[in-house]
Amino acid sequence: MASDPTSAFAPRGSTADIEHGQAFMPKFDKDGLIPAIVTDATDGTVLMFAWMNAEALALSVETGVAHFYSRSRGKLWRKGEESGNLLRLTELRTDCDQDVVWLRAHVEGAHVACHTGARSCFYRRIPLGAGQSVPLPLQPAED
């Protein structure tokens, strides 16, 4: 990887360039981060949401393995480095504004993406029409 991870990306251009151009011009927020949504490449299940900085995004593109930036730890991490549940990327997309990325991936190891051991980090649901219950209840999500 280049010493400057942002060198892999084109500078932000005009709205037309961003929305219809052929160059990847990711928009990082004021903290240098971009949201990343991860789905299962086989069945489309939403697996997780995380943040990437320029280095994590560049490493993910370069290696084909998902890397993220941990805001709580303040450092780069390769998903599955400790658990063995690596996220092997099959596709990386961006939205119309290039301010979000979508990673389609196969989960290696035990095939779970969440640190809790659940397949997806979205393993609970908030019932709709729960009324004025305080706190709002959480229920197991059924796949």
C-alpha positions in Angstrom: 0.0 0.0 0.0 1.2 3.5 -0.7 2.5 5.5 2.2 -0.5 7.9 1.8 -3.6 5.7 1.8 -5.7 8.5 0.3 -3.6 8.4 -2.8 -5.6 5.4 -4.0 -8.7 7.6 -4.3 -9.4 10.4 -6.7 -10.0 13.9 -5.2 -13.6 14.9 -4.8 -14.9 16.4 -8.0 -18.0 18.0 -9.2 -21.5 16.6 -8.4 -21.7 15.2 -11.9 -18.3 13.5 -11.5 -19.3 12.1 -8.1 -22.7 10.9 -9.2 -21.9 9.7 -12.8 -18.1 9.6 -13.2 -15.9 6.6 -13.3 -13.5 7.5 -10.5 -13.9 6.5 -6.8 -13.9 9.7 -4.8 -15.0 8.7 -1.3 -16.2 11.4 1.1 -14.9 10.9 4.6 -16.5 12.8 7.4 -14.9 15.4 9.6 -13.2 12.6 11.6 -11.8 11.0 8.5 -14.3 8.1 8.5 -16.8 6.6 6.0 -19.7 4.3 7.0 -19.5 0.7 5.8 -22.4 -1.7 5.5 -21.5 -5.4 5.2 -23.9 -8.0 3.7 -23.5 -11.7 3.1 -22.5 -12.2 -0.5 -24.5 -15.4 -0.8 -27.9 -14.5 0.6 -27.8 -10.7 1.2 -28.2 -10.8 5.0 -27.1 -7.6 6.6 -24.1 -8.7 8.7 -22.8 -5.5 10.3 -22.1 -1.8 10.2 -18.7 -0.3 10.9 -16.5 2.7 10.1 -13.5 2.8 7.8 -10.8 5.4 7.6 -8.8 5.9 4.3 -6.2 3.3 5.4 -8.9 0.7 6.2 -10.7 1.3 2.9 -7.4 1.1 0.9 -6.3 -2.1 2.7 -9.7 -3.6 2.0 -9.5 -2.8 -1.7 -5.9 -4.0 -1.9 -6.2 -7.3 0.1 -9.8 -8.3 -0.5 -10.3 -8.7 3.3 -12.4 -6.2 5.3 -10.5 -3.8 7.5 -12.2 -1.2 9.7 -11.4 1.6 12.0 -12.4 1.2 15.7 -13.5 4.5 17.1 -13.5 3.1 20.7 -10.0 1.7 20.4 -8.7 4.4 18.1 -7.0 2.0 15.7 -7.3 0.0 12.5 -8.5 -3.6 12.8 -8.9 -6.5 10.4 -12.3 -8.1 11.0 -11.9 -11.7 12.1 -8.2 -11.3 12.9 -8.7 -12.8 16.4 -11.8 -15.0 15.8 -10.9 -16.4 12.4 -14.2 -15.0 11.0 -12.5 -13.0 8.2 -14.7 -11.1 5.8 -13.5 -12.0 2.2 -14.9 -9.4 -0.1 -16.6 -10.3 -3.3 -17.7 -6.8 -4.2 -17.3 -3.2 -2.9 -19.9 -0.6 -3.9 -20.5 3.1 -3.1 -23.7 5.1 -3.1 -24.6 8.0 -5.3 -22.8 10.5 -3.1 -19.8 8.3 -2.5 -20.2 8.9 1.3 -21.0 5.3 2.2 -19.5 1.9 1.1 -21.3 -1.4 0.8 -19.1 -4.5 1.2 -20.4 -7.9 0.0 -18.5 -10.7 1.7 -18.2 -14.3 2.5 -17.6 -14.9 6.2 -14.8 -17.4 6.9 -14.2 -19.5 10.1 -17.4 -20.1 12.1 -19.4 -18.0 9.6 -20.4 -15.4 12.2 -19.9 -11.7 11.8 -20.8 -10.4 15.3 -18.4 -10.5 18.2 -21.3 -11.9 20.3 -21.2 -15.1 18.3 -24.4 -14.2 16.3 -24.3 -14.6 12.5 -25.3 -10.9 12.1 -24.9 -7.9 14.5 -28.6 -7.3 13.8 -29.9 -10.3 15.8 -32.6 -8.3 17.7 -35.6 -6.4 16.5 -37.7 -3.6 18.0 -41.4 -4.5 17.6 -43.3 -2.0 15.6 -46.4 -0.6 17.3 -44.9 -1.2 20.7 -46.8 1.9 21.9 -45.5 3.8 24.9 -43.5 0.9 26.5 -40.5 2.3 28.2 -38.0 1.1 27.5 -38.9 -0.2 24.1 -38.6 -4.0 24.1 -36.1 -6.0 22.1 -36.9 -9.4 20.7 -34.9 -12.0 18.9 -34.9 -11.5 15.2 -36.0 -14.4 13.1 -34.1 -14.9 9.8 
